[in-house]
Amino acid sequence: MSTFTQLQCDNDLKQIIKAAFDTDLDIKGAWGYTQETATTILSSSAPLTQFEHMFASMRAYIEMNMTLPEEGRYGSINLNEVAREQITIGNLLYDKVSYEVSAMNEKVYASFIAAYKEGYGTEGFDMIEHFEKRKEATLKRKVTHWFEISTLS
């Protein structure tokens, strides 16, 4: 199983998101790996679960693609929420959200896409086998995000 380096943050989270995704988020704090490094959501026009999913997707993309050498980058990165709990610590309210992240090495993914485009509709192309091989090549990992949401309640 591949391991990914936790992202570091020196109070510049908002600027990193802006530079990487050209998106303005009303946040502060860090990347949310632990309660101590929670991402503080100050406001959002989107529903909270949607905002959290978007931020988690951005973190996954930075971890699994943008910060890796070209040959080690992942694409087709998708997140599915698998658990959620709301926790009060002192006078702060947190969402602790777990996601299953699925992704595939970019070069492997590109070869599957090319094989599909070339083989689709031709005699001898086994679509079931093709998608089974794609499934086997897909990396799955579980991640947890801590979001401090006190200002939203």
Secondary structure as UniProt FT lines:
FT   HELIX           13..21
FT   STRAND          27..29
FT   TURN            36..37
FT   STRAND          39..41
FT   HELIX           48..61
FT   HELIX           62..66
FT   HELIX           70..72
FT   STRAND          74..89
FT   TURN            90..91
FT   STRAND          92..105
FT   HELIX           106..119
FT   TURN            120..121
FT   TURN            123..124
FT   HELIX           127..136
FT   STRAND          139..148
FT   HELIX           150..152
//
